[in-house]
Protein backbone atom coordinates (compact mmCIF):
# COMPACT_ATOMS: atom_id res chain seq x y z
CA UNK A 1 0.00 0.00 0.00
CA UNK A 2 2.95 2.34 0.38
CA UNK A 3 3.16 2.51 -3.43
CA UNK A 4 -0.48 3.69 -3.71
CA UNK A 5 -0.30 7.14 -5.41
CA UNK A 6 -2.07 9.17 -2.66
CA UNK A 7 0.43 7.75 -0.16
CA UNK A 8 3.47 7.82 -2.39
CA UNK A 9 3.12 11.44 -3.54
CA UNK A 10 2.11 12.82 -0.12
CA UNK A 11 4.95 11.34 1.88
CA UNK A 12 2.64 8.97 3.80
CA UNK A 13 4.06 5.65 4.96
CA UNK A 14 2.49 2.63 6.62
CA UNK A 15 4.89 1.51 9.34
CA UNK A 16 2.80 -1.30 10.87
CA UNK A 17 -0.31 -3.17 9.78
CA UNK A 18 -1.94 -5.93 11.81
CA UNK A 19 -2.60 -9.22 10.04
CA UNK A 20 -6.33 -8.89 10.73
CA UNK A 21 -6.31 -5.20 9.59
CA UNK A 22 -7.69 -3.99 12.94
CA UNK A 23 -4.69 -1.80 13.67
CA UNK A 24 -2.53 0.36 11.41
CA UNK A 25 0.32 2.71 12.22
CA UNK A 26 0.75 5.40 9.60
CA UNK A 27 3.20 8.28 9.57
CA UNK A 28 3.35 11.54 7.70
CA UNK A 29 6.56 13.50 7.95
CA UNK A 30 6.26 17.18 7.31
CA UNK A 31 7.90 18.21 4.06
CA UNK A 32 7.69 21.29 1.85
CA UNK A 33 5.13 19.57 -0.41
CA UNK A 34 2.64 18.63 2.36
CA UNK A 35 2.77 21.86 4.34
CA UNK A 36 0.15 24.59 4.14
CA UNK A 37 0.80 28.34 4.14
CA UNK A 38 0.97 28.63 7.96
CA UNK A 39 3.55 25.83 8.24
CA UNK A 40 1.39 22.94 9.47
CA UNK A 41 0.34 19.72 7.75
CA UNK A 42 -2.03 20.11 4.83
CA UNK A 43 -5.51 18.81 5.73
CA UNK A 44 -5.87 16.87 2.49
CA UNK A 45 -2.75 14.86 3.33
CA UNK A 46 -4.09 14.13 6.82
CA UNK A 47 -7.38 12.91 5.36
CA UNK A 48 -5.60 10.79 2.72
CA UNK A 49 -3.58 9.23 5.53
CA UNK A 50 -6.64 7.97 7.42
CA UNK A 51 -9.26 7.45 4.68
CA UNK A 52 -8.31 3.92 3.46
CA UNK A 53 -8.48 2.51 6.98
C-alpha positions as CSV (number, residue, x, y, z in Angstrom):
1,X,0.0,0.0,0.0
2,X,3.0,2.3,0.4
3,X,3.2,2.5,-3.4
4,X,-0.5,3.7,-3.7
5,X,-0.3,7.1,-5.4
6,X,-2.1,9.2,-2.7
7,X,0.4,7.7,-0.2
8,X,3.5,7.8,-2.4
9,X,3.1,11.4,-3.5
10,X,2.1,12.8,-0.1
11,X,4.9,11.3,1.9
12,X,2.6,9.0,3.8
13,X,4.1,5.7,5.0
14,X,2.5,2.6,6.6
15,X,4.9,1.5,9.3
16,X,2.8,-1.3,10.9
17,X,-0.3,-3.2,9.8
18,X,-1.9,-5.9,11.8
19,X,-2.6,-9.2,10.0
20,X,-6.3,-8.9,10.7
21,X,-6.3,-5.2,9.6
22,X,-7.7,-4.0,12.9
23,X,-4.7,-1.8,13.7
24,X,-2.5,0.4,11.4
25,X,0.3,2.7,12.2
26,X,0.7,5.4,9.6
27,X,3.2,8.3,9.6
28,X,3.3,11.5,7.7
29,X,6.6,13.5,8.0
30,X,6.3,17.2,7.3
31,X,7.9,18.2,4.1
32,X,7.7,21.3,1.8
33,X,5.1,19.6,-0.4
34,X,2.6,18.6,2.4
35,X,2.8,21.9,4.3
36,X,0.2,24.6,4.1
37,X,0.8,28.3,4.1
38,X,1.0,28.6,8.0
39,X,3.6,25.8,8.2
40,X,1.4,22.9,9.5
41,X,0.3,19.7,7.8
42,X,-2.0,20.1,4.8
43,X,-5.5,18.8,5.7
44,X,-5.9,16.9,2.5
45,X,-2.7,14.9,3.3
46,X,-4.1,14.1,6.8
47,X,-7.4,12.9,5.4
48,X,-5.6,10.8,2.7
49,X,-3.6,9.2,5.5
50,X,-6.6,8.0,7.4
51,X,-9.3,7.5,4.7
52,X,-8.3,3.9,3.5
53,X,-8.5,2.5,7.0
